[in-house]
Each structure stands twice: as structure tokens, then as C-alpha cells.
Amino acid sequence: MKPNLHQTIRARRLGLGLSQAEAARRSGIQQRQVSTFERGGDVTLSTLLKLAQALDVELMPVPREDAAKVESLLKAKRGPAPSVFAPVSSPSLLERYQVKDDEEPSNG
């Protein structure tokens, strides 16, 4: 079973060696919001974005029809040391993996 966003954020926090309180302090949110989210509860998008930034996580909307391609690409390029998230300061996925469209642009 593939981890959901709540589990992934928790794993990232733990991987960085942060307590919920420290992640909350870095985020500027309350510890109970971190706890609520990690347990599968709802938080606002602005809260999630603050938490992601504090954990050096990039949240990227991917069209559903492209999700399998992105996941497959990340698994193939990740190598032996899997990383849950790319650091915010890293190049974009397109730059990092030199992704090119399968189709050539049409001339009209």
C-alpha cells in the first residue's frame, strides 16, 4: 500500500529528527495542527504549505492522468537512496531528470 500524504509528511518529519513541537515552531503553526494532520485529520491548505516549507518539502500538483508517469520516473531515477521529497532549493523535476515530452509539437 502506497503511503498517503499524512504518512509521508510524518515520515519526513521523523527523518529530519524533528518532534511535532519543533516542526510546528518552524512552521509557525500549533503542535496540535501537526498532530491532527499526521493522524489523518484535515488542516487548511495554508497550514499544510507552512508545514511543507518547514520540512523542506515541495508539494506539486500533478494531473491525475500523469501521476503514474511521474511516480514511475521518480522510482527509476531515485537510485539506491530513496528520498521522500526533493529539497525546495533543488532544480525542478524537469531539470533534474531532463524530462522531455513523448510527443513532438505540431505545426498547427
PATIDO-556049 format. One line per field, with one value per residue (C-alpha): residue number from 1; chain; x, y, z. Coordinates in pm, whole numbers, plus 50000, padded with zeros to 5 digits. Example, Ala and Ser with C-alpha at 12.3 -4.5 7.8 and 13.67 -1.06 7.14 Angstrom:
<gutors>
pado	1, 2;
nupa	A, A;
u	51230, 51367;
v	49550, 49894;
w	50780, 50714;
</gutors>
This chain:
<gutors>
pado	1, 2, 3, 4, 5, 6, 7, 8, 9, 10, 11, 12, 13, 14, 15, 16, 17, 18, 19, 20, 21, 22, 23, 24, 25, 26, 27, 28, 29, 30, 31, 32, 33, 34, 35, 36, 37, 38, 39, 40, 41, 42, 43, 44, 45, 46, 47, 48, 49, 50, 51, 52, 53, 54, 55, 56, 57, 58, 59, 60, 61, 62, 63, 64, 65, 66, 67, 68, 69, 70, 71, 72, 73, 74, 75, 76, 77, 78, 79, 80, 81, 82, 83, 84, 85, 86, 87, 88, 89, 90, 91, 92, 93, 94, 95, 96, 97, 98, 99, 100, 101, 102, 103, 104, 105, 106, 107, 108;
nupa	A, A, A, A, A, A, A, A, A, A, A, A, A, A, A, A, A, A, A, A, A, A, A, A, A, A, A, A, A, A, A, A, A, A, A, A, A, A, A, A, A, A, A, A, A, A, A, A, A, A, A, A, A, A, A, A, A, A, A, A, A, A, A, A, A, A, A, A, A, A, A, A, A, A, A, A, A, A, A, A, A, A, A, A, A, A, A, A, A, A, A, A, A, A, A, A, A, A, A, A, A, A, A, A, A, A, A, A;
u	50000, 50132, 50169, 49929, 50027, 49976, 50209, 50465, 50477, 50517, 50797, 50974, 50947, 51083, 51354, 51470, 51472, 51207, 50941, 50591, 50657, 50976, 50806, 50523, 50765, 50949, 50614, 50459, 50162, 50045, 50168, 49811, 49774, 50077, 49933, 49587, 49726, 49959, 49667, 49475, 49276, 49205, 49403, 49381, 49592, 49785, 49873, 49988, 50201, 50366, 50440, 50577, 50808, 50936, 51012, 51180, 50913, 50792, 50419, 50342, 50002, 50020, 49733, 49583, 49647, 50021, 50059, 50167, 50430, 50572, 50577, 50746, 51003, 51087, 51127, 51351, 51572, 51583, 51855, 51955, 51899, 51529, 51432, 51077, 51089, 51316, 51454, 51285, 51617, 51684, 51625, 51279, 51189, 51220, 51571, 51683, 51563, 51577, 51222, 51107, 50756, 50690, 50519, 50664, 50479, 50251, 50281, 49915;
v	50000, 50339, 50594, 50885, 51249, 51236, 50939, 51090, 51419, 51231, 51017, 51329, 51498, 51189, 51153, 51503, 51413, 51671, 51646, 51766, 52067, 52157, 52114, 52335, 52600, 52605, 52625, 52894, 52668, 52492, 52146, 52019, 52108, 51891, 51610, 51644, 51630, 51337, 51138, 51189, 51494, 51796, 52117, 52422, 52442, 52735, 52524, 52236, 52471, 52614, 52266, 52155, 52456, 52389, 52027, 52136, 51961, 52052, 52000, 51965, 51927, 51662, 51593, 51257, 51119, 51192, 51067, 50714, 50851, 51084, 50812, 50569, 50832, 50913, 50545, 50484, 50789, 50774, 50510, 50318, 50600, 50693, 51042, 51114, 51468, 51686, 51990, 52317, 52462, 52175, 52203, 52127, 51770, 51860, 51999, 51721, 51433, 51607, 51501, 51555, 51519, 51199, 51393, 51646, 51980, 52009, 52291, 52370;
w	50000, 49898, 50182, 50185, 50229, 50607, 50643, 50407, 50597, 50926, 50779, 50652, 50995, 51168, 50905, 50987, 51356, 51446, 51711, 51629, 51852, 51662, 51324, 51446, 51573, 51239, 51057, 51270, 51342, 51656, 51753, 51765, 51395, 51313, 51524, 51369, 51017, 51084, 51227, 50904, 51008, 50796, 50804, 50583, 50270, 50415, 50721, 50501, 50292, 50604, 50733, 50397, 50381, 50734, 50637, 50310, 50105, 49760, 49704, 49335, 49180, 48909, 48672, 48763, 48416, 48459, 48818, 48722, 48481, 48746, 49009, 48771, 48670, 49031, 49120, 48819, 48880, 49258, 49281, 49593, 49846, 49817, 49920, 50031, 49895, 49689, 49874, 49783, 49665, 49423, 49048, 48916, 48824, 48458, 48509, 48742, 48526, 48188, 48109, 47754, 47617, 47425, 47150, 46912, 46896, 46598, 46347, 46352;
</gutors>
